[in-house]
Amino acid sequence: MTRRLYLTEKHDQAVAAAKALGRHDPAQKKLGYYDGANGDRVIWAYGHLFRLKEPEEYNAEWAEWRLEDLPFPLERFDYVIDDAGDLGALKKRQVALLKDNLPSFDEVVIATDDDREGDVIGWLPLMLLGYRGSIK
């Protein structure tokens, strides 16, 4: 039997998915996931879990913008967990949950909004966490 991990963009989508999978236990919300009746699991993001690094995170001298520093000599852009603000701690928890859970499931179903932003919210964590399994 294939075990699936469903990744939703937000909590209300996770509730709907858990109900559709045959089990929604509201007490599980504090754990950051819902388990389906057949061994599947639903984990939600809080929107974007990752953000691009700010210039000063690459080089402290770039904290203050100067025309002579531009363009920044970056070979690639790096991402970090978006842990600022009211949701920062929750986003860190969700990233840790994803990282810990991904190896235990046969495939991931991206169940985010069906638009470009939803695609980024769903695909980026899988890419950054090195997931190489089946994705639907």
N, CA, C and O of each residue as an XYZ file, in Angstrom:
544
protein
N       0.833     -1.174      0.000
C       0.000      0.000      0.000
C       0.891      1.256      0.000
O       1.840      1.349      0.779
N       0.585      2.189     -0.855
C       1.342      3.433     -0.966
C       0.938      4.384      0.149
O      -0.242      4.686      0.331
N       1.933      4.847      0.888
C       1.687      5.867      1.923
C       1.994      7.225      1.320
O       3.061      7.437      0.745
N       1.046      8.141      1.457
C       1.182      9.457      0.865
C       1.255     10.548      1.926
O       0.558     10.515      2.940
N       2.119     11.506      1.655
C       2.209     12.711      2.466
C       1.620     13.836      1.632
O       2.105     14.129      0.539
N       0.583     14.458      2.146
C      -0.059     15.572      1.466
C       0.478     16.868      2.054
O       0.501     17.041      3.272
N       0.911     17.777      1.188
C       1.405     19.076      1.621
C       0.423     20.136      1.148
O       0.219     20.319     -0.052
N      -0.183     20.832      2.106
C      -1.127     21.890      1.760
C      -0.494     23.249      2.055
O       0.496     23.355      2.779
N      -1.089     24.267      1.480
C      -0.561     25.620      1.615
C      -0.913     26.236      2.956
O      -0.150     27.035      3.501
N      -2.070     25.864      3.487
C      -2.545     26.457      4.731
C      -3.374     25.457      5.513
O      -3.760     24.404      5.005
N      -3.636     25.810      6.754
C      -4.297     24.886      7.667
C      -5.697     24.481      7.209
O      -6.047     23.304      7.301
N      -6.500     25.415      6.723
C      -7.866     25.052      6.340
C      -7.882     24.029      5.199
O      -8.789     23.200      5.125
N      -6.882     24.083      4.308
C      -6.773     23.062      3.267
C      -6.416     21.708      3.873
O      -6.886     20.671      3.404
N      -5.590     21.718      4.910
C      -5.205     20.473      5.573
C      -6.416     19.823      6.235
O      -6.565     18.602      6.189
N      -7.277     20.625      6.847
C      -8.494     20.097      7.468
C      -9.371     19.436      6.405
O      -9.862     18.325      6.608
N      -9.568     20.114      5.277
C     -10.391     19.558      4.199
C      -9.788     18.263      3.664
O     -10.508     17.297      3.412
N      -8.473     18.243      3.492
C      -7.814     17.022      2.994
C      -7.942     15.891      4.000
O      -8.226     14.755      3.619
N      -7.738     16.181      5.268
C      -7.837     15.139      6.304
C      -9.251     14.562      6.345
O      -9.423     13.350      6.477
N     -10.249     15.416      6.232
C     -11.635     14.934      6.209
C     -11.866     14.046      4.987
O     -12.521     13.008      5.085
N     -11.329     14.452      3.840
C     -11.488     13.658      2.621
C     -10.772     12.318      2.731
O     -11.182     11.342      2.105
N      -9.696     12.265      3.530
C      -8.954     11.016      3.722
C      -9.578     10.132      4.793
O      -9.063      9.056      5.097
N     -10.680     10.584      5.358
C     -11.425      9.731      6.265
C     -11.156      9.929      7.743
O     -11.665      9.175      8.572
N     -10.361     10.933      8.084
C     -10.111     11.145      9.508
C      -9.621     12.564      9.733
O      -8.666     13.022      9.105
N     -10.290     13.241     10.635
C      -9.838     14.571     11.041
C      -9.985     14.662     12.551
O     -11.096     14.761     13.071
N      -8.875     14.627     13.238
C      -8.855     14.739     14.689
C      -8.336     16.130     15.037
O      -7.131     16.368     14.952
N      -9.222     17.063     15.431
C      -8.789     18.427     15.715
C      -7.675     18.511     16.763
O      -6.915     19.480     16.771
N      -7.568     17.533     17.627
C      -6.517     17.538     18.651
C      -5.125     17.434     18.031
O      -4.141     17.817     18.663
N      -5.029     16.924     16.807
C      -3.733     16.782     16.151
C      -3.176     18.114     15.651
O      -1.996     18.188     15.307
N      -3.994     19.166     15.602
C      -3.517     20.452     15.074
C      -2.244     20.895     15.789
O      -1.329     21.416     15.151
N      -2.174     20.698     17.083
C      -1.001     21.163     17.838
C       0.267     20.410     17.448
O       1.369     20.859     17.763
N       0.131     19.273     16.767
C       1.280     18.503     16.296
C       1.784     18.993     14.939
O       2.906     18.686     14.536
N       0.946     19.755     14.241
C       1.339     20.282     12.937
C       0.977     19.383     11.769
O       1.405     19.625     10.640
N       0.191     18.349     12.032
C      -0.216     17.435     10.956
C      -1.492     16.718     11.349
O      -1.896     16.722     12.511
N      -2.125     16.094     10.346
C      -3.276     15.222     10.557
C      -2.968     13.883      9.917
O      -2.414     13.828      8.819
N      -3.319     12.819     10.589
C      -3.157     11.478     10.031
C      -4.466     11.022      9.426
O      -5.527     11.171     10.031
N      -4.385     10.458      8.211
C      -5.552      9.908      7.555
C      -5.822      8.494      8.058
O      -4.968      7.888      8.704
N      -6.991      7.979      7.764
C      -7.396      6.657      8.233
C      -6.538      5.538      7.648
O      -6.436      4.471      8.254
N      -5.924      5.751      6.494
C      -5.164      4.703      5.804
C      -3.651      4.857      5.932
O      -2.906      4.255      5.157
N      -3.184      5.651      6.894
C      -1.749      5.830      7.076
C      -1.156      7.022      6.357
O       0.035      7.301      6.490
N      -1.983      7.731      5.591
C      -1.511      8.948      4.946
C      -1.399     10.058      5.989
O      -1.972      9.959      7.074
N      -0.667     11.099      5.658
C      -0.492     12.229      6.576
C      -0.629     13.525      5.792
O      -0.212     13.618      4.637
N      -1.219     14.518      6.437
C      -1.381     15.846      5.848
C      -0.593     16.831      6.703
O      -0.833     16.956      7.904
N       0.352     17.531      6.071
C       1.124     18.579      6.730
C       0.872     19.871      5.975
O       0.858     19.887      4.744
N       0.677     20.940      6.706
C       0.419     22.218      6.052
C       1.592     23.174      6.236
O       2.349     23.109      7.204
N       1.699     24.055      5.262
C       2.648     25.160      5.362
C       1.888     26.345      5.952
O       0.668     26.294      6.109
N       2.582     27.358      6.259
C       1.962     28.633      6.620
C       2.353     29.609      5.523
O       3.071     30.580      5.761
N       1.867     29.331      4.312
C       2.309     30.118      3.162
C       3.725     29.711      2.809
O       4.061     28.527      2.825
N       4.538     30.674      2.498
C       5.926     30.398      2.107
C       6.742     30.013      3.335
O       6.856     30.799      4.275
N       7.305     28.822      3.333
C       8.141     28.367      4.445
C       9.570     28.880      4.321
O      10.290     28.971      5.315
N       9.975     29.213      3.112
C      11.337     29.680      2.849
C      11.295     31.045      2.169
O      10.313     31.407      1.523
N      12.382     31.790      2.332
C      12.539     33.071      1.661
C      13.967     33.157      1.122
O      14.861     32.447      1.581
N      14.163     34.035      0.144
C      15.509     34.293     -0.341
C      16.298     35.033      0.738
O      15.752     35.849      1.481
N      17.585     34.733      0.806
C      18.447     35.459      1.736
C      18.489     36.936      1.356
O      18.421     37.297      0.181
N      18.601     37.772      2.371
C      18.802     39.202      2.167
C      20.279     39.435      1.827
O      21.128     38.619      2.187
N      20.594     40.533      1.140
C      21.994     40.777      0.767
C      22.968     40.688      1.939
O      24.046     40.110      1.799
N      22.607     41.250      3.091
C      23.516     41.234      4.245
C      23.714     39.843      4.837
O      24.627     39.636      5.637
N      22.872     38.889      4.454
C      23.067     37.512      4.896
C      24.148     36.813      4.066
O      24.683     35.782      4.472
N      24.453     37.371      2.930
C      25.572     36.890      2.122
C      26.869     37.587      2.548
O      27.923     36.960      2.657
N      26.764     38.886      2.782
C      27.945     39.693      3.082
C      27.491     40.866      3.958
O      26.657     41.666      3.533
N      28.032     40.973      5.175
C      27.627     42.024      6.117
C      27.817     43.421      5.541
O      27.105     44.350      5.920
N      28.763     43.573      4.639
C      29.013     44.886      4.026
C      27.863     45.339      3.120
O      27.780     46.517      2.771
N      26.992     44.430      2.745
C      25.872     44.766      1.876
C      24.631     45.178      2.658
O      23.565     45.349      2.065
N      24.743     45.341      3.970
C      23.593     45.745      4.780
C      23.109     47.134      4.376
O      21.911     47.418      4.404
N      24.031     47.975      4.007
C      23.673     49.296      3.516
C      23.982     49.338      2.023
O      25.101     49.054      1.596
N      22.984     49.693      1.254
C      23.130     49.667     -0.194
C      24.006     50.812     -0.678
O      23.863     51.963     -0.268
N      24.924     50.441     -1.574
C      25.774     51.430     -2.238
C      25.818     51.083     -3.718
O      25.932     49.915     -4.090
N      25.730     52.075     -4.529
C      25.703     51.858     -5.972
C      26.932     51.100     -6.455
O      26.834     50.294     -7.380
N      28.082     51.345     -5.847
C      29.311     50.678     -6.301
C      29.321     49.178     -5.981
O      30.135     48.440     -6.536
N      28.436     48.722     -5.104
C      28.348     47.285     -4.798
C      27.501     46.521     -5.814
O      27.524     45.291     -5.851
N      26.761     47.251     -6.631
C      25.830     46.597     -7.551
C      26.495     46.306     -8.887
O      27.365     47.079     -9.287
N      26.155     45.273     -9.582
C      25.302     44.191     -9.085
C      26.059     43.305     -8.100
O      27.282     43.182     -8.163
N      25.313     42.700     -7.199
C      25.948     41.803     -6.234
C      26.542     40.604     -6.976
O      25.872     40.010     -7.820
N      27.775     40.249     -6.676
C      28.423     39.137     -7.392
C      28.005     37.770     -6.839
O      28.814     37.065     -6.235
N      26.756     37.408     -7.047
C      26.250     36.132     -6.550
C      26.258     35.099     -7.674
O      25.829     35.377     -8.794
N      26.747     33.915     -7.360
C      26.695     32.837     -8.339
C      25.365     32.105     -8.283
O      24.918     31.531     -9.276
N      24.738     32.130     -7.117
C      23.420     31.512     -6.978
C      22.692     32.189     -5.822
O      23.310     32.828     -4.970
N      21.389     32.039     -5.807
C      20.574     32.561     -4.725
C      20.331     31.452     -3.709
O      20.091     30.303     -4.081
N      20.393     31.795     -2.441
C      20.157     30.821     -1.374
C      18.871     31.159     -0.643
O      18.421     32.305     -0.620
N      18.294     30.126     -0.046
C      17.050     30.262      0.707
C      17.301     29.935      2.174
O      18.204     29.171      2.514
N      16.484     30.531      3.031
C      16.489     30.225      4.462
C      15.044     30.104      4.906
O      14.136     30.599      4.237
N      14.833     29.445      6.039
C      13.482     29.342      6.591
C      12.989     30.744      6.926
O      13.717     31.543      7.516
N      11.779     31.030      6.556
C      11.177     32.337      6.836
C      10.665     32.324      8.277
O       9.475     32.130      8.527
N      11.588     32.536      9.218
C      11.246     32.373     10.627
C      10.967     33.688     11.352
O      10.969     33.726     12.582
N      10.732     34.751     10.614
C      10.431     36.042     11.225
C       8.925     36.174     11.468
O       8.121     35.455     10.875
N       8.572     37.082     12.329
C       7.163     37.403     12.560
C       6.440     36.396     13.432
O       7.038     35.486     14.008
N       5.139     36.590     13.509
C       4.284     35.779     14.381
C       4.286     34.300     14.016
O       4.145     33.451     14.896
N       4.440     33.980     12.753
C       4.389     32.588     12.306
C       5.757     31.930     12.212
O       5.855     30.753     11.866
N       6.805     32.671     12.513
C       8.159     32.158     12.340
C       8.414     30.840     13.035
O       8.948     29.917     12.419
N       8.052     30.725     14.290
C       8.283     29.480     15.038
C       7.457     28.336     14.456
O       7.917     27.195     14.408
N       6.239     28.642     14.014
C       5.389     27.604     13.419
C       5.961     27.133     12.082
O       5.904     25.944     11.764
N       6.507     28.056     11.304
C       7.121     27.675     10.027
C       8.339     26.778     10.268
O       8.535     25.793      9.556
N       9.150     27.115     11.260
C      10.302     26.273     11.591
C       9.843     24.875     11.979
O      10.454     23.886     11.574
N       8.769     24.787     12.761
C       8.233     23.487     13.156
C       7.777     22.696     11.929
O       8.056     21.502     11.822
N       7.081     23.355     11.010
C       6.569     22.655      9.837
C       7.696     22.169      8.937
O       7.601     21.085      8.362
N       8.763     22.955      8.808
C       9.913     22.518      8.010
C      10.548     21.297      8.665
O      10.892     20.337      7.975
N      10.706     21.320      9.981
C      11.275     20.167     10.693
C      10.379     18.942     10.536
O      10.879     17.831     10.359
N       9.067     19.131     10.597
C       8.132     18.016     10.389
C       8.291     17.418      8.999
O       8.363     16.199      8.841
N       8.345     18.284      7.998
C       8.530     17.795      6.625
C       9.823     17.007      6.497
O       9.837     15.904      5.952
N      10.898     17.576      7.000
C      12.202     16.915      6.902
C      12.175     15.548      7.575
O      12.706     14.580      7.029
N      11.566     15.457      8.747
C      11.495     14.195      9.480
C      10.555     13.186      8.830
O      10.796     11.981      8.899
N       9.491     13.666      8.204
C       8.466     12.776      7.656
C       8.716     12.306      6.231
O       8.288     11.212      5.862
N       9.394     13.101      5.429
C       9.556     12.750      4.014
C      10.101     11.343      3.788
O       9.589     10.648      2.910
N      11.106     10.883      4.526
C      11.629      9.533      4.266
C      10.634      8.403      4.572
O      10.821      7.282      4.100
N       9.597      8.677      5.342
C       8.658      7.640      5.765
C       7.508      7.411      4.794
O       6.703      6.500      4.988
N       7.425      8.228      3.756
C       6.291      8.132      2.838
C       6.768      7.810      1.425
O       7.863      8.194      1.012
N       5.912      7.095      0.698
C       6.246      6.651     -0.652
C       6.114      7.750     -1.695
O       6.835      7.762     -2.692
N       5.189      8.672     -1.457
C       5.018      9.767     -2.404
C       4.434     10.972     -1.695
O       3.787     10.866     -0.653
N       4.688     12.123     -2.301
C       4.163     13.389     -1.800
C       3.137     13.896     -2.800
O       3.361     13.876     -4.010
N       2.019     14.347     -2.276
C       0.993     14.987     -3.098
C       0.992     16.466     -2.734
O       0.699     16.840     -1.599
N       1.322     17.298     -3.710
C       1.291     18.740     -3.487
C      -0.161     19.185     -3.638
O      -0.733     19.129     -4.726
N      -0.746     19.627     -2.523
C      -2.157     20.012     -2.490
C      -2.305     21.493     -2.137
O      -3.190     21.881     -1.375
N      -1.425     22.300     -2.704
C      -1.465     23.741     -2.476
C      -2.421     24.373     -3.480
O      -3.005     23.679     -4.312
N      -2.579     25.694     -3.398
C      -3.405     26.393     -4.383
C      -2.866     26.106     -5.780
O      -1.664     25.925     -5.976
N      -3.778     26.067     -6.742
C      -3.425     25.755     -8.123
C      -3.064     27.031     -8.877
O      -3.782     27.477     -9.773
N      -1.921     27.606     -8.479
C      -1.412     28.793     -9.161
C       0.100     28.820     -8.982
O       0.666     27.942     -8.330
N       0.751     29.818     -9.557
C       2.219     29.876     -9.494
C       2.733     29.950     -8.065
O       3.707     29.285     -7.714
N       2.078     30.757     -7.245
C       2.523     30.895     -5.862
C       2.353     29.575     -5.111
O       3.231     29.180     -4.343
N       1.229     28.896     -5.331
C       1.014     27.599     -4.712
C       2.059     26.579     -5.148
O       2.509     25.756     -4.351
N       2.438     26.644     -6.421
C       3.495     25.744     -6.915
C       4.800     25.969     -6.155
O       5.462     25.010     -5.755
N       5.169     27.229     -5.958
C       6.407     27.536     -5.244
C       6.310     27.057     -3.794
O       7.259     26.477     -3.266
N       5.176     27.298     -3.158
C       4.990     26.886     -1.766
C       5.093     25.371     -1.636
O       5.590     24.871     -0.627
N       4.636     24.642     -2.632
C       4.682     23.182     -2.577
C       6.013     22.585     -3.007
O       6.532     21.684     -2.348
N       6.562     23.076     -4.096
C       7.774     22.473     -4.663
C       9.053     22.891     -3.960
O       9.955     22.070     -3.795
N       9.156     24.150     -3.542
C      10.410     24.641     -2.978
C      10.863     23.868     -1.741
O      12.036     23.504     -1.664
N       9.984     23.599     -0.765
C      10.458     22.815      0.391
C      10.968     21.430     -0.005
O      11.960     20.951      0.546
N      10.299     20.793     -0.949
C      10.732     19.460     -1.373
C      12.113     19.527     -2.018
O      12.959     18.664     -1.782
N      12.334     20.545     -2.825
C      13.625     20.712     -3.473
C      14.713     21.007     -2.435
O      15.770     20.377     -2.446
N      14.454     21.953     -1.549
C      15.466     22.365     -0.579
C      15.762     21.283      0.463
O      16.869     21.224      0.998
N      14.782     20.433      0.749
C      14.988     19.346      1.704
C      15.539     18.088      1.036
O      15.758     17.072      1.696
N      15.762     18.161     -0.279
C      16.405     17.058     -0.990
C      15.515     15.861     -1.252
O      16.015     14.747     -1.413
N      14.201     16.064     -1.299
C      13.290     14.948     -1.551
C      13.444     14.450     -2.986
O      13.440     15.247     -3.925
N      13.579     13.145     -3.156
C      13.786     12.555     -4.483
C      12.730     11.501     -4.836
O      12.867     10.793     -5.834
N      11.688     11.400     -4.024
C      10.668     10.387     -4.263
C       9.621     10.843     -5.264
O       9.774     11.869     -5.927
N       8.578     10.077     -5.357
C       7.469     10.359     -6.266
C       6.684     11.579     -5.768
O       6.428     11.735     -4.574
N       6.312     12.440     -6.732
C       5.552     13.642     -6.417
C       4.347     13.705     -7.364
O       4.475     13.494     -8.570
N       3.224     13.988     -6.811
C       1.994     14.155     -7.605
C       1.434     15.526     -7.355
O       0.400     15.884     -7.919
